[in-house]
């Protein structure tokens, strides 16, 4: 671990600051939108804009890196994010906010691709899995810790917009001054959606549904909290609990997924998510129970993303993982764009309860589809499946491929401790 930190501390520190900045602005805009008298539907379009930009950024950034290199792409995208964050309170118009959110989504997607391909190429075979796993943890910790900073200023003022702008600007100082060499990005040949669906229908449909769930949690929680009359402190605590639950549940669910039919785990996770949402709608929990609900929502839904990746990878050769992950990321992005829009419509129709109703509906559909897929083909024996790895929905194809390769190698070595060479 010390070797990993020694080689990658600049990128990891920079990404931590970036995630803090991103975590603040996502929550802040949901609160500030109500102050500016934006409607719920308008705010849903604002929040959806991030995922539109994110989708395009994931496609365009590799080409940008090949043309001008990692350092220039990193610096350019970071400068755009820092400048755009300052403009939100200056331009209190929802159409302008949609455009700016699209730009921020594009930039952050590009930043993730740049950082992950950089980390992947500079790490050794022995440290690559640890490096990228630590990077995923840094991302989660950054978003969680960002929620505490929401309480240091007034959402109606400028300070909370200046703060993430400063953090984003500072994030690039250790990265750009680091002596770590920046490699050129390699092109990844995409897999057609027809091929991908033929290989894993559940992976494709599940990724679309999980995209809708994740974007609702990431983009619309603050909008829901404001509409429900929660304070800024209560909203930030709820969001922090969502991502804390996601971080804590990843490992036990990952352990289970390596020991059972992953479709069952997807199905029962979907059922559990739908049940939690139904109970929340029926009993309208108080503040303390809302934190429990947030932990459960995050814990049940966030691990679904890497779980579906692992399930799809069970049907792939290693050489096809990067191509398939690119297609799955695109499908996930389409679901993420739709998620906030439908949530905003639902909350405009039935009130704050629409937030939980939409997540519950998506969870129930995922469970039903996973159960149906179990009737269509037999499960792969658990001793022939690949390893589970912790991956966030913002991860690029570069990171996904490297993390799963490292996880598989570790699993093979663990299965043959007396002959590690054969386990490879």
C-alpha positions as CSV (number, residue, x, y, z in Angstrom):
1,X,0.0,0.0,0.0
2,X,2.9,2.4,0.8
3,X,4.3,1.7,-2.6
4,X,1.0,2.5,-4.2
5,X,0.7,5.8,-2.4
6,X,4.3,6.7,-3.2
7,X,3.7,6.2,-6.9
8,X,0.2,7.6,-7.2
9,X,-0.3,10.1,-4.3
10,X,-0.5,13.1,-6.6
11,X,-3.3,11.7,-8.7
12,X,-5.2,10.3,-5.7
13,X,-4.9,13.5,-3.7
14,X,-6.1,15.5,-6.8
15,X,-9.0,13.2,-7.3
16,X,-10.0,13.4,-3.7
17,X,-10.2,17.2,-3.9
18,X,-12.1,16.9,-7.2
19,X,-14.7,14.6,-5.8
20,X,-15.2,16.9,-2.8
21,X,-15.8,19.7,-5.2
22,X,-18.2,17.6,-7.4
23,X,-20.0,16.3,-4.3
24,X,-20.7,19.8,-3.0
25,X,-22.0,21.2,-6.3
26,X,-24.4,18.4,-6.9
27,X,-26.1,18.9,-3.5
28,X,-25.8,22.7,-3.6
29,X,-27.6,23.1,-6.9
30,X,-30.6,21.0,-5.6
31,X,-31.0,23.4,-2.7
32,X,-30.2,26.6,-4.6
33,X,-32.6,25.8,-7.3
34,X,-35.5,26.0,-4.8
35,X,-34.2,29.4,-3.6
36,X,-34.2,30.6,-7.2
37,X,-37.8,29.4,-7.6
38,X,-37.0,26.8,-10.3
39,X,-39.7,24.1,-10.7
40,X,-39.1,20.5,-9.9
41,X,-39.2,19.7,-13.6
42,X,-36.7,22.4,-14.4
43,X,-34.4,21.1,-11.7
44,X,-34.7,17.6,-13.1
45,X,-33.6,18.8,-16.5
46,X,-30.6,20.6,-14.8
47,X,-29.6,17.4,-13.0
48,X,-30.1,15.3,-16.1
49,X,-27.7,17.7,-18.0
50,X,-24.8,16.4,-16.0
51,X,-25.3,12.9,-17.3
52,X,-25.8,14.0,-20.9
53,X,-22.4,15.7,-20.7
54,X,-20.9,12.7,-18.9
55,X,-22.0,10.4,-21.7
56,X,-20.4,12.5,-24.4
57,X,-17.3,13.1,-22.4
58,X,-16.6,9.4,-22.0
59,X,-16.7,9.0,-25.8
60,X,-14.7,12.0,-26.8
61,X,-11.9,12.2,-24.1
62,X,-9.8,9.2,-25.4
63,X,-9.4,11.0,-28.7
64,X,-8.5,14.2,-27.0
65,X,-5.8,12.5,-24.9
66,X,-4.3,10.9,-28.0
67,X,-4.1,14.3,-29.7
68,X,-2.7,16.5,-26.9
69,X,-1.8,14.2,-24.0
70,X,-3.0,13.6,-20.5
71,X,-1.6,16.7,-18.9
72,X,-3.2,19.2,-21.3
73,X,-6.6,17.5,-21.2
74,X,-6.5,17.4,-17.4
75,X,-5.6,21.1,-17.1
76,X,-8.1,22.2,-19.7
77,X,-11.1,20.3,-18.3
78,X,-10.2,21.3,-14.7
79,X,-10.1,24.9,-15.7
80,X,-13.5,24.7,-17.3
81,X,-15.0,23.1,-14.2
82,X,-13.5,25.7,-11.9
83,X,-14.8,28.6,-14.1
84,X,-18.3,27.1,-14.6
85,X,-18.9,26.5,-10.8
86,X,-18.5,30.2,-10.3
87,X,-21.1,31.1,-12.9
88,X,-24.0,29.2,-11.4
89,X,-25.0,32.0,-8.9
90,X,-24.2,34.7,-11.5
91,X,-26.6,33.2,-14.1
92,X,-29.7,32.1,-12.1
93,X,-31.5,30.8,-15.2
94,X,-32.5,27.2,-15.4
95,X,-31.6,26.9,-19.1
96,X,-28.2,28.3,-18.4
97,X,-27.8,25.8,-15.5
98,X,-28.7,22.9,-17.9
99,X,-25.9,24.0,-20.3
100,X,-23.4,24.5,-17.4
101,X,-24.3,21.1,-15.9
102,X,-23.8,19.5,-19.3
103,X,-20.3,21.1,-19.5
104,X,-19.4,20.0,-16.0
105,X,-20.6,16.5,-16.7
106,X,-18.5,16.4,-19.9
107,X,-15.4,17.7,-18.0
108,X,-15.7,15.3,-15.1
109,X,-16.2,12.4,-17.4
110,X,-13.0,13.4,-19.2
111,X,-11.2,13.9,-15.9
112,X,-12.1,10.4,-14.8
113,X,-11.0,8.8,-18.1
114,X,-7.7,10.8,-18.0
115,X,-7.0,9.9,-14.4
116,X,-7.9,6.2,-14.7
117,X,-6.0,5.6,-17.9
118,X,-3.0,7.5,-16.3
119,X,-3.2,5.3,-13.2
120,X,-3.6,2.2,-15.2
121,X,-0.6,2.8,-17.3
122,X,1.7,4.0,-14.6
123,X,1.0,1.2,-12.1
124,X,2.9,-2.1,-12.2
125,X,1.2,-5.5,-12.6
126,X,1.6,-6.1,-8.9
127,X,0.1,-2.7,-7.8
128,X,-2.5,-2.0,-10.5
129,X,-5.4,-3.7,-8.7
130,X,-4.5,-2.0,-5.4
131,X,-4.0,1.4,-7.1
132,X,-7.4,1.4,-8.8
133,X,-9.3,0.0,-5.9
134,X,-7.8,2.7,-3.7
135,X,-8.8,5.2,-6.3
136,X,-12.5,4.0,-6.2
137,X,-12.4,4.4,-2.4
138,X,-11.0,7.9,-2.7
139,X,-13.9,8.8,-5.0
140,X,-16.5,7.6,-2.4
141,X,-14.7,9.3,0.5
142,X,-14.6,12.5,-1.4
143,X,-18.4,12.6,-2.1
144,X,-19.2,11.7,1.5
145,X,-16.9,14.3,3.1
146,X,-18.2,16.9,0.7
147,X,-21.6,16.8,2.4
148,X,-20.1,18.1,5.6
149,X,-18.8,21.2,3.8
150,X,-22.4,22.1,2.8
151,X,-22.9,23.4,6.3
152,X,-20.1,26.0,6.3
153,X,-22.0,28.6,4.3
154,X,-25.4,29.9,3.1
155,X,-26.8,28.1,0.0
156,X,-28.2,31.4,-1.0
157,X,-24.8,33.1,-1.1
158,X,-21.6,32.8,-3.1
159,X,-19.3,31.0,-0.6
160,X,-20.5,27.5,-1.3
161,X,-19.9,28.0,-5.1
162,X,-16.5,29.5,-4.6
163,X,-15.4,26.7,-2.3
164,X,-15.7,23.8,-4.8
165,X,-14.2,26.0,-7.5
166,X,-11.1,26.6,-5.3
167,X,-10.9,22.9,-4.5
168,X,-11.1,21.9,-8.1
169,X,-8.3,24.4,-8.9
170,X,-6.1,23.1,-6.1
171,X,-6.7,19.5,-7.2
172,X,-4.5,20.0,-10.2
173,X,-1.5,21.4,-8.4
174,X,-0.1,18.1,-7.2
175,X,-1.0,16.4,-10.4
176,X,0.5,18.9,-12.8
177,X,3.7,19.3,-10.7
178,X,4.2,15.5,-10.3
179,X,7.1,13.8,-12.0
180,X,4.9,10.8,-12.8
181,X,5.1,10.3,-16.6
182,X,1.9,10.6,-18.6
183,X,1.4,7.9,-21.2
184,X,-0.5,8.0,-24.4
185,X,-4.0,6.5,-24.3
186,X,-4.7,3.4,-26.3
187,X,-7.8,3.1,-28.5
188,X,-10.5,0.6,-27.3
189,X,-12.6,-1.0,-30.1
190,X,-16.2,-0.8,-29.1
191,X,-18.5,-3.9,-29.0
192,X,-21.9,-3.5,-30.8
193,X,-25.0,-3.4,-28.7
194,X,-26.4,-6.4,-30.5
195,X,-23.4,-8.4,-29.6
196,X,-23.5,-7.2,-26.0
197,X,-27.2,-7.9,-25.6
198,X,-26.7,-11.4,-27.0
199,X,-23.9,-12.1,-24.5
200,X,-25.8,-10.7,-21.5
201,X,-29.4,-9.4,-21.7
202,X,-29.5,-9.0,-17.9
203,X,-26.3,-7.0,-18.0
204,X,-27.7,-4.6,-20.6
205,X,-31.2,-4.1,-19.1
206,X,-29.8,-4.1,-15.6
207,X,-27.3,-1.4,-16.5
208,X,-30.0,0.8,-17.9
209,X,-32.2,0.5,-14.8
210,X,-29.2,1.0,-12.4
211,X,-28.3,4.1,-14.4
212,X,-31.7,5.5,-13.6
213,X,-31.4,4.6,-9.9
214,X,-27.9,6.0,-9.5
215,X,-28.6,9.3,-11.3
216,X,-31.7,9.8,-9.2
217,X,-29.7,9.3,-6.0
218,X,-26.7,11.4,-7.2
219,X,-28.7,14.2,-8.8
220,X,-32.2,14.4,-7.3
221,X,-31.7,13.7,-3.6
222,X,-31.2,17.4,-2.7
223,X,-34.2,18.4,-4.8
224,X,-36.3,15.8,-3.0
225,X,-35.0,17.0,0.4
226,X,-35.8,20.6,-0.4
227,X,-39.3,19.8,-1.6
228,X,-39.8,17.6,1.6
229,X,-38.8,20.5,3.8
230,X,-35.5,19.2,5.1
231,X,-32.8,21.5,6.3
232,X,-29.5,21.8,4.5
233,X,-27.8,19.8,7.3
234,X,-30.5,17.0,7.1
235,X,-30.1,16.8,3.3
236,X,-26.3,16.6,3.4
237,X,-26.5,14.0,6.1
238,X,-28.9,11.9,4.1
239,X,-26.7,12.1,1.0
240,X,-23.6,11.2,3.0
241,X,-25.5,8.2,4.4
242,X,-26.5,7.0,0.9
243,X,-22.8,6.9,-0.2
244,X,-21.6,5.5,3.1
245,X,-24.1,2.6,2.8
246,X,-22.8,2.0,-0.8
247,X,-19.2,1.9,0.4
248,X,-20.0,-0.4,3.3
249,X,-22.2,-2.9,1.5
250,X,-19.9,-3.4,-1.5
251,X,-17.6,-5.9,0.1
252,X,-20.2,-8.3,1.8
253,X,-22.3,-8.3,-1.4
254,X,-19.1,-8.9,-3.4
255,X,-18.2,-11.8,-1.2
256,X,-21.6,-13.3,-1.7
257,X,-21.6,-12.8,-5.5
258,X,-18.5,-15.0,-5.8
259,X,-20.3,-17.8,-4.0
260,X,-23.8,-17.9,-5.6
261,X,-25.7,-17.3,-8.8
262,X,-25.2,-13.6,-9.4
263,X,-28.6,-13.3,-10.9
264,X,-30.2,-14.3,-7.6
265,X,-28.2,-11.6,-5.8
266,X,-29.3,-9.0,-8.4
267,X,-32.9,-10.2,-8.1
268,X,-33.0,-10.2,-4.3
269,X,-31.2,-6.8,-4.1
270,X,-33.9,-5.4,-6.4
271,X,-36.6,-6.9,-4.2
272,X,-35.0,-5.5,-1.1
273,X,-34.7,-2.0,-2.7
274,X,-38.4,-2.1,-3.7
275,X,-39.4,-3.2,-0.2
276,X,-37.4,-0.4,1.5
277,X,-39.0,2.1,-0.8
278,X,-42.5,0.8,-0.3
279,X,-42.1,0.9,3.5
280,X,-40.7,4.4,3.3
281,X,-43.8,5.5,1.3
282,X,-46.2,3.8,3.7
283,X,-44.8,4.9,7.1
284,X,-43.1,8.3,6.3
285,X,-40.1,7.8,8.6
286,X,-38.8,10.6,10.8
287,X,-35.3,12.1,10.6
288,X,-33.5,9.3,12.4
289,X,-35.1,6.5,10.4
290,X,-34.5,8.5,7.2
291,X,-30.7,8.0,7.8
292,X,-31.3,4.3,8.1
293,X,-33.3,4.4,4.9
294,X,-30.5,6.2,3.2
295,X,-27.9,3.7,4.4
296,X,-30.1,0.9,3.1
297,X,-30.8,2.6,-0.3
298,X,-27.1,3.2,-0.9
299,X,-26.1,-0.2,0.4
300,X,-28.6,-2.1,-1.8
301,X,-28.4,-0.1,-5.0
302,X,-24.8,1.0,-5.4
303,X,-23.2,-2.5,-5.4
304,X,-25.6,-3.4,-8.3
305,X,-23.4,-1.7,-10.8
306,X,-20.2,-3.7,-10.1
307,X,-22.4,-6.8,-9.6
308,X,-23.8,-6.5,-13.1
309,X,-20.4,-5.9,-14.5
310,X,-19.0,-9.0,-12.9
311,X,-22.0,-11.0,-14.2
312,X,-21.4,-9.8,-17.7
313,X,-17.7,-10.5,-17.5
314,X,-18.5,-14.1,-16.6
315,X,-19.5,-14.6,-20.3
316,X,-16.6,-12.7,-21.8
317,X,-13.0,-13.5,-22.7
318,X,-10.5,-11.1,-21.0
319,X,-9.7,-9.4,-24.2
320,X,-13.3,-8.4,-24.7
321,X,-13.8,-6.9,-21.2
322,X,-12.8,-3.3,-22.2
323,X,-15.0,-3.3,-25.3
324,X,-18.0,-4.7,-23.4
325,X,-17.5,-2.3,-20.5
326,X,-17.6,0.6,-23.0
327,X,-21.0,-0.5,-24.3
328,X,-22.3,-1.1,-20.7
329,X,-21.2,2.4,-19.7
330,X,-23.1,3.9,-22.6
331,X,-26.2,2.0,-21.7
332,X,-25.8,3.0,-18.1
333,X,-25.4,6.6,-19.2
334,X,-28.7,6.5,-21.2
335,X,-30.5,5.3,-18.1
336,X,-28.8,8.0,-16.0
337,X,-30.1,10.8,-18.4
338,X,-33.7,9.6,-18.0
339,X,-33.6,9.0,-14.3
340,X,-33.7,12.6,-13.0
341,X,-36.3,13.7,-15.6
342,X,-38.8,11.0,-14.6
343,X,-38.1,11.7,-11.0
344,X,-38.8,15.4,-11.4
345,X,-42.1,14.5,-13.3
346,X,-43.1,12.1,-10.5
347,X,-42.4,14.6,-7.8
348,X,-44.3,17.2,-9.6
349,X,-47.3,14.8,-9.9
350,X,-47.4,13.2,-6.5
351,X,-45.0,15.3,-4.4
352,X,-41.8,14.3,-2.6
353,X,-43.0,10.6,-2.5
354,X,-42.3,10.4,-6.2
355,X,-38.6,10.2,-5.4
356,X,-39.0,6.9,-3.5
357,X,-41.7,5.6,-5.8
358,X,-39.4,5.9,-8.9
359,X,-36.5,4.2,-7.2
360,X,-38.8,1.5,-5.9
361,X,-40.3,1.0,-9.4
362,X,-36.9,0.6,-11.1
363,X,-35.8,-1.8,-8.3
364,X,-38.9,-3.9,-8.8
365,X,-38.4,-4.1,-12.6
366,X,-34.8,-5.1,-12.1
367,X,-35.8,-7.9,-9.7
368,X,-38.6,-9.2,-12.0
369,X,-36.3,-9.2,-15.1
370,X,-33.5,-11.0,-13.2
371,X,-35.9,-13.7,-12.0
372,X,-37.2,-14.1,-15.6
373,X,-33.7,-14.4,-16.9
374,X,-33.0,-17.3,-14.5
375,X,-35.7,-19.2,-16.4
376,X,-34.0,-18.6,-19.8
377,X,-30.6,-20.2,-19.2
378,X,-28.7,-22.2,-16.6
379,X,-26.3,-20.5,-14.2
380,X,-22.6,-20.7,-14.6
381,X,-21.0,-22.8,-11.8
382,X,-19.5,-20.6,-9.2
383,X,-16.1,-22.1,-9.6
384,X,-16.1,-21.0,-13.2
385,X,-17.2,-17.4,-12.6
386,X,-14.8,-14.4,-12.5
387,X,-14.1,-12.3,-9.4
388,X,-16.1,-9.4,-8.1
389,X,-14.4,-6.0,-7.9
390,X,-15.5,-2.6,-6.4
391,X,-16.2,-0.2,-9.3
392,X,-18.1,3.1,-9.2
393,X,-20.5,4.2,-12.0
394,X,-18.0,6.9,-13.0
395,X,-15.3,4.4,-13.8
396,X,-14.0,4.3,-17.4
397,X,-13.3,1.3,-19.5
398,X,-9.6,1.5,-18.7
399,X,-10.2,1.2,-15.0
400,X,-12.8,-1.5,-15.3
401,X,-10.6,-3.7,-17.4
402,X,-7.6,-3.3,-15.1
403,X,-9.5,-3.8,-11.9
404,X,-11.2,-7.0,-13.0
405,X,-8.0,-8.4,-14.4
406,X,-6.3,-7.8,-11.1
407,X,-9.2,-9.2,-9.1
408,X,-9.3,-12.3,-11.3
409,X,-5.6,-12.9,-10.9
410,X,-5.9,-12.5,-7.1
411,X,-8.8,-14.9,-7.0
412,X,-6.8,-17.5,-9.0
413,X,-3.8,-17.1,-6.8
414,X,-6.0,-17.6,-3.7
415,X,-7.5,-20.7,-5.2
416,X,-4.0,-22.2,-5.7
417,X,-1.8,-20.9,-2.9
418,X,0.8,-23.6,-3.2
419,X,1.3,-22.9,-6.9
420,X,0.8,-19.2,-7.6
421,X,2.3,-19.4,-11.1
422,X,-0.4,-21.9,-12.1
423,X,-3.0,-19.7,-10.6
424,X,-2.1,-17.0,-13.1
